[in-house]
Protein backbone atom coordinates (compact mmCIF):
# COMPACT_ATOMS: atom_id res chain seq x y z
CA UNK A 1 0.00 0.00 0.00
CA UNK A 2 2.69 2.49 1.02
CA UNK A 3 4.40 4.62 -1.59
CA UNK A 4 6.54 6.60 0.84
CA UNK A 5 10.34 6.42 0.87
CA UNK A 6 11.42 4.84 3.10
CA UNK A 7 8.38 2.60 3.10
CA UNK A 8 6.14 2.74 6.18
CA UNK A 9 5.97 -0.32 8.45
CA UNK A 10 3.50 -3.06 7.54
CA UNK A 11 0.49 -3.69 9.75
CA UNK A 12 2.27 -6.92 10.79
CA UNK A 13 5.21 -4.94 12.26
CA UNK A 14 5.46 -4.01 15.92
CA UNK A 15 5.94 -0.34 14.98
CA UNK A 16 2.84 -0.28 12.71
CA UNK A 17 1.64 2.96 14.37
CA UNK A 18 4.64 4.78 12.85
CA UNK A 19 3.01 4.70 9.39
CA UNK A 20 1.82 7.99 7.93
CA UNK A 21 -1.74 9.23 8.42
CA UNK A 22 -3.62 9.35 5.12
CA UNK A 23 -7.04 10.27 6.55
CA UNK A 24 -7.33 11.94 9.93
CA UNK A 25 -10.64 12.50 11.71
CA UNK A 26 -9.72 13.83 15.17
CA UNK A 27 -13.28 15.08 15.67
CA UNK A 28 -14.38 11.43 15.48
CA UNK A 29 -11.35 10.06 17.33
CA UNK A 30 -9.72 7.97 14.59
CA UNK A 31 -7.13 8.05 11.81
CA UNK A 32 -6.37 5.79 8.84
CA UNK A 33 -2.70 4.98 8.32
CA UNK A 34 -1.16 4.18 4.93
CA UNK A 35 -0.61 0.56 6.01
CA UNK A 36 -4.39 0.12 6.39
CA UNK A 37 -4.51 0.33 10.18
CA UNK A 38 -7.23 2.44 11.80
CA UNK A 39 -5.96 3.92 15.07
CA UNK A 40 -8.30 5.36 17.68
CA UNK A 41 -7.57 8.10 20.19
CA UNK A 42 -7.96 5.58 23.03
CA UNK A 43 -4.98 3.71 21.43
CA UNK A 44 -7.10 0.82 20.15
CA UNK A 45 -6.52 -0.34 16.57
CA UNK A 46 -8.34 -2.13 13.76
CA UNK A 47 -6.06 -4.06 11.42
CA UNK A 48 -6.78 -4.48 7.71
CA UNK A 49 -7.10 -8.26 8.16
CA UNK A 50 -9.96 -7.76 10.65
CA UNK A 51 -7.78 -8.10 13.73
CA UNK A 52 -8.30 -5.90 16.77
CA UNK A 53 -5.69 -4.44 19.12
CA UNK A 54 -7.21 -3.46 22.45
CA UNK A 55 -6.48 0.02 23.82
CA UNK A 56 -3.03 0.03 25.38
CA UNK A 57 -2.58 3.43 26.95
CA UNK A 58 -0.96 3.46 30.37
CA UNK A 59 -3.56 3.46 33.10
CA UNK A 60 -1.29 3.40 36.15
CA UNK A 61 0.16 6.90 36.02
CA UNK A 62 1.66 8.23 39.22
CA UNK A 63 1.75 11.89 40.12
CA UNK A 64 5.24 13.26 40.46
CA UNK A 65 5.71 15.66 43.36
C-alpha positions as CSV (number, residue, x, y, z in Angstrom):
1,X,0.0,0.0,0.0
2,X,2.7,2.5,1.0
3,X,4.4,4.6,-1.6
4,X,6.5,6.6,0.8
5,X,10.3,6.4,0.9
6,X,11.4,4.8,3.1
7,X,8.4,2.6,3.1
8,X,6.1,2.7,6.2
9,X,6.0,-0.3,8.5
10,X,3.5,-3.1,7.5
11,X,0.5,-3.7,9.8
12,X,2.3,-6.9,10.8
13,X,5.2,-4.9,12.3
14,X,5.5,-4.0,15.9
15,X,5.9,-0.3,15.0
16,X,2.8,-0.3,12.7
17,X,1.6,3.0,14.4
18,X,4.6,4.8,12.8
19,X,3.0,4.7,9.4
20,X,1.8,8.0,7.9
21,X,-1.7,9.2,8.4
22,X,-3.6,9.3,5.1
23,X,-7.0,10.3,6.6
24,X,-7.3,11.9,9.9
25,X,-10.6,12.5,11.7
26,X,-9.7,13.8,15.2
27,X,-13.3,15.1,15.7
28,X,-14.4,11.4,15.5
29,X,-11.3,10.1,17.3
30,X,-9.7,8.0,14.6
31,X,-7.1,8.1,11.8
32,X,-6.4,5.8,8.8
33,X,-2.7,5.0,8.3
34,X,-1.2,4.2,4.9
35,X,-0.6,0.6,6.0
36,X,-4.4,0.1,6.4
37,X,-4.5,0.3,10.2
38,X,-7.2,2.4,11.8
39,X,-6.0,3.9,15.1
40,X,-8.3,5.4,17.7
41,X,-7.6,8.1,20.2
42,X,-8.0,5.6,23.0
43,X,-5.0,3.7,21.4
44,X,-7.1,0.8,20.1
45,X,-6.5,-0.3,16.6
46,X,-8.3,-2.1,13.8
47,X,-6.1,-4.1,11.4
48,X,-6.8,-4.5,7.7
49,X,-7.1,-8.3,8.2
50,X,-10.0,-7.8,10.6
51,X,-7.8,-8.1,13.7
52,X,-8.3,-5.9,16.8
53,X,-5.7,-4.4,19.1
54,X,-7.2,-3.5,22.4
55,X,-6.5,0.0,23.8
56,X,-3.0,0.0,25.4
57,X,-2.6,3.4,27.0
58,X,-1.0,3.5,30.4
59,X,-3.6,3.5,33.1
60,X,-1.3,3.4,36.2
61,X,0.2,6.9,36.0
62,X,1.7,8.2,39.2
63,X,1.7,11.9,40.1
64,X,5.2,13.3,40.5
65,X,5.7,15.7,43.4
